[in-house]
Amino acid sequence: MIHDEDDLDRQLVMLAQDDSEPSDMLRARTLTASLAALEQPVQTGSRPALPSAARSIGRLAPDAPPDPADTTRRGARRNADQPSWRRAARSLVVMTRGQSLRYGAVAAVVCVLMLGGLAIWPGGTDSGSSTVLWWTGPPAAWAGELDAALGEAIASGVTCRQHMLIVHADGSSHEAHTSATFYSSSDAFRRDIYDGDVLRETQWYTPDGEDTIQTSVRFDTGSFTVLRHSGSYGQQNPMERLRFYVRLLPKADRQLGPETIAGHECVGFEVRASQYGNNPDTWIDRIWFDANTRLPVRLEQSGRPLTGDDSATVTTICDQFDSDAILPADTFARTIPSGFIEADADDLDG
C-alpha cells in the first residue's frame, strides 16, 4: 500500500533500478499504485502528490517523452516504438508537467492504462539486440506499424512464392507438386502457376471500375478465359490477405516469436479462422514479420481440408517475400498468345 509520496518514490525507484524488464503484472501493479497515489488528494483533500508521482514514474522512462503535437509519421513511429507501459508513463509525465491535473483526468488515465493493452502482449528487452521492441505495444499500435509497412511495400511492388504442404493423419507431410509466384502492386496482381518447374498458367487480376477482371492463360491447353469478379477480389492477393490479417490483431490468439525464419529475426501472431468467419477452430493462420523492417516473411494457413482425402489437410504457405523487386512495366499487362482459344481448360480436358 502507498502511504505517502516518499513510499511511492521508494517503490518506483526500486523498480527503475531493476536491470530486467518488469513483468506485465508488476508494471500493472506499479502503475496502479501510482495512480492510486494520484487519487489520494481526491479522497483526503490533502496537497496533490502529482509532481512527485510523475517524477517517479518518469524514472521508468528516462528518455524524452513523446510530443503530443508531433503528428508526423516519424513522430507517430517514434511514439509507437516504445513499449505500452513506457508510453503510458511518459504520457503521465507530460500531463503532470504543469504541477497540476484535473482530478477527473486521473480516472481517464486509469482507463487508458488498464484497458489500453498494458498486459495483453508480453513485454521484454533483448539486451543483445538494437531492435526496437515495437511489437510489445498494444495490438492496435502494432497493427498500425505493420499496415503502414505493407502499404508502402505494395505501392512499390512485391513478389512472393506460394506453395502447399499435404499433412497426413500421422503427422507426416509432403510438398504439393503445384506452386505459384505472385507479383503484387497497389491496384493489380499476377499469379504464375507451376507444375514442378513448368509454367502451366498465368492469371492477371486487374481493376475495371468497381470490379476486377481475371484473365487466365493456360499454356498446357492453349486456352484462355476472362472472368469478372465483383469488388477487388483482394483475398487472392497475398499482400491484401496480409493486411486483412493485420486488422485482426486485436483478436489474435497468441503472439509468436521472436524467432529466426529464413535468416530474418521475426515476430508474429496466430489467429483461428473462426475469429473471422463460420470456420472450424482447427483452421489456424500464422503470420510472421521481420522485426526490423515490419515486412512479411511467412504466412501459413493450416488445417484446411484436402479435396478427395478426408484423412489429410492442406497447409498453404506464402514466403520468399521480396519488396525490393524491380517489376517490369509489362508485369500486369494481360498477354494472350496468338492461336489460343477462349475456352475453359476443364472442358478441353474432357
Protein Blocks (a to p, Z undefined) as FASTA:
>chain_A
ZZblmlmmmmmmmmmmpmbacdfklmmmmmmmmmmmmmmmmmnopacfklmmmmmmmmmm
mbccddfklmcfklmmmmmmpcfklmmmmmmmmmmmnopacfklmmmmmmmmmmnopmmp
ccdddfkbcbdcfklmcfklmmmmmmmmmmmmmmnopadddddddddfkopacddfbdcd
ddddfkbccddddehjacfbdcddddehjbccdddddfklopacddddehjklmmpmklm
mmmmmmmmmmpfbdedjddeehiacddddddfklnoccdfklccdddddfklopafbdcd
ehiacehiakbccddddehiafkbccdfklmgccddehiacddfklmmZZ
